[in-house]
Amino acid sequence: MISSKLPKIFYGGDYNPEQWDQQTHQEDLQLFKQAGIDIATVNVFSWARNQPDEVHYQFEWLDQLIDSLYESGIYTCLATSTAAHPAWMAKKYPDVLRTDKDGRKRKFGGRHNSCPNSPTYRKYSTEIASRLAERYKDHPAIVVWHVSNEYGGDCYCDNCERAFRVWLKKRYETLDALNTAWNTSFWGHTFYDWDEIVLPSNLSEEWGDDNTNFQGMSLDYSRFNSDSMLECYQLEYDAIKTIVPEALITTNLMGFFKPLDYFKWAKQMDIISWDNYPGLDTPVSYTALAHDLMRGIKNGDPFMLMEQTPSQQNWQAYNSLKRPGVMRLWSYQAVAHGADTIMFFQLRRSAGACEKFHGAVIEHVGHSNTRVFRETAALGSELQTLGDTLLDSRIESKVAILFDWDNWWAIEKSSGPTIALKYVDQIHKYYKAFYDRNVQVDVVGVDSDLSAYELVIAPVLYMVKPGLADKLEQFTQNGGTFVTTFFSGIVGETDLVALGGYPGELRKLLGIWVEETDALLPTMRNQIVMDTPLGDLNGDYECGMLCDLLHTEGAEVLAHYGDDFYKGMPVLTRNTYGKGEAWYIASDGEEAFIDGLMKFIADHKGIQPVLDTPAGVEAGRRVKNGEQFIFLLNHNAEAATVELHDLQTTNLLDPHHTGSSIEIPARGSVILSASYSS
């Protein structure tokens, strides 16, 4: 539970009354009551107002704001305001400004323009966090502390270059170790002094987004950049904790955000919060996957949905309205996947600048007679009805998908074999095979405990870190089923190839040896020809992009290639290992193949869906104290009927009797309660 002060799902969002006059604020408070709003995130971008110069602070406006919200029954998620430094700071201390990848020093403007290794930024951001903690440490309205906002970006200034060398010394200790890790004997890059090392940028080893001459160096810069921003967060976190030891502290993450290793960040966060902004055409399975990732980085704990739009966004190419019912539907989807809050950006629309067309609970018209407000208020009323019923319930999964930021960075910085390989797309393909059947999945890191799972899938496990192969062998030896794919087991954690044959340390577990990998043009396809049926998986299926040419070393061949000079070579293998099995998929199969194979393996392991539902109807489950809460989410534009058979359920949002089937309205959501035993 996020806070015992309000035993229900918190409902609210970002609020910026500093942009408005007092009369408007009073009107907002009345509208908040109508909408059921009970939490507001404030002070996110108010550093310039809080600190007009180097020595003076002015928090009186914030005192009045927090007090007025609290008197209206609204709690505060208090941000530290450090997401955008003041103009005076940039003018007086230009070291706070970032330098881009082309070596250009930024000027004041935008946001996230602070160098994470600037001594000035670290000094003043820590100081204001301390002052806020001291001022509000005993205020009863504060339930969550919010450090900065949506960390991201990169910097290539001299401070970062010096800090990078320090980071490298800690990681490698000696230049010999570093030279070995980066393979600097290639192209005569051997370093004899730490100060010879420069940042990999468009002025040195890189060009564009992911092109680099030295993958090991660029990979380490990605790690360093993520760690640098994490250190900034940690400084503010520690400043608050020193004064308010019981504080619940977070910062808002962004799902599949490539620059930051959220598994590392999660270890320093008291609760995960994240901002969910799918487009109208974003697959609902991808949104579900992002929720499951945000739950997975903190060992399955409930998370905060910190931001979503009530309807329209402003920064996508095409900012469509959320259709009637979709805001409620996507809110409950977040809860179904582990959210214990529903919050928006924003509570009132800005009048100017780049977010003036970003949706809000209170639109520019300024009153309650809008579709968006009515839908928001209706959801607020439902959350009051639910009370604490769903809080602290958990999701139980027998399937895990391994996800690793280092692996993501390394794959997409690789100089081959194809530019078509996108790590997250591969993760989504395998996740969707389970999502479409309502089989719940945890998205976990390579350091996670795998013992609770029956099935672990690691698509494109290009990088095998120390100890991971042993962990996967132990998991399989004990009866688990492990599945991986082409382009796996290629390198270690410094992006050096594991010599002796692919897939490196996974070779014994998989019982195969990969001799070559063919990269197909986008117009080229091959075939997966099944040797024997696996359940409904039978016949021929298309494959492409990459094709591993492999030989078996004990593994059973279940399918072969149907074309090209490697026609007849294995493309799908299964290796018995101890009490378990290890599967290898040697090419990028079409959706029907992946779906059929994942269904066969799950059925073989006795892994069952939450419910069987029509296409487009998602079924999820959270459990608590012997009770299960089944979420039925109809993503279709027409009503659908779900068969419940003999499952005895209670509809938590509708007092009417639930029989052997239930109709879910178009874009509707139903939450059912039933007894549960795992």
RAFEN-V851003 format. One record per run of one state. SS is the DSSP state (2 for helix, 1 for strand, 0 for the rest). FROM is the first residue (numbers start at 0). TO is the last residue. If there is no record, write none. Layout:
ss/from/to
SS/FROM/TO
SS/FROM/TO
This chain:
ss/from/to
0/0/8
1/9/13
0/14/15
2/16/18
0/19/20
2/21/34
0/35/37
1/38/41
0/42/45
2/46/49
0/50/58
2/59/70
0/71/73
1/74/78
0/79/85
2/86/91
0/92/92
2/93/95
1/96/96
0/97/97
1/98/98
0/99/103
1/104/104
0/105/112
1/113/113
0/114/117
2/118/135
0/136/140
1/141/145
0/146/156
2/157/171
0/172/173
2/174/181
0/182/184
2/185/187
0/188/192
2/193/195
0/196/204
1/205/206
0/207/209
1/210/211
0/212/213
2/214/242
0/243/247
1/248/249
0/250/250
1/251/252
0/253/260
2/261/265
0/266/271
1/272/274
0/275/282
2/283/295
0/296/301
1/302/306
0/307/324
2/325/335
0/336/337
1/338/343
0/344/346
1/347/347
0/348/360
1/361/361
0/362/369
2/370/385
0/386/392
1/393/393
0/394/397
1/398/401
0/402/403
2/404/412
0/413/421
2/422/434
0/435/439
1/440/443
0/444/453
1/454/457
0/458/461
1/462/462
0/463/466
2/467/476
0/477/479
1/480/484
0/485/489
1/490/490
0/491/495
1/496/496
0/497/500
1/501/501
0/502/502
2/503/509
0/510/510
1/511/518
0/519/524
1/525/529
0/530/532
1/533/533
0/534/535
1/536/536
0/537/538
1/539/551
0/552/554
1/555/560
0/561/568
1/569/576
0/577/578
1/579/584
0/585/585
1/586/588
0/589/589
2/590/603
0/604/615
1/616/623
0/624/625
1/626/633
0/634/638
1/639/642
0/643/648
1/649/650
0/651/659
1/660/663
0/664/667
1/668/674
0/675/677
